Amino acid sequence: MLHLPKKSLINSMEKKEPMRRCLGCGESFPKKQLVRIVLTPEGEVKMDLSGRLNGRGAYICRNTECLDNAIKRKLVNKALKAPVSDELAAELKKELM
Ligand SMILES: [Zn+2]
């Protein structure tokens, strides 16, 4: 007998996941599929893999093109009103690859 995870599949489809917009492509995705970049109350811009850090957040989907786009056009800077360091950009890129 096959044990297909039917029930959990249906449950996960029914559950309303919070949607967030990617800065790069402008599409909405479930929050979990995006990488959050946060401006902490201390004024630091960080990658937030837990999604739980305090502060203003911006989101990028798991697509290096979107990241490149967002960095190149300074979309993250605009969204967070803070500069993104080259280090963070490199860190993000590594995470998305
Ligand atoms: Zn995107």
Residues whose N, C-alpha, C, O or C-beta is under 5 A from the ligand:
A	BS01	ZN	C22 G24 C25 C61 N63 C66
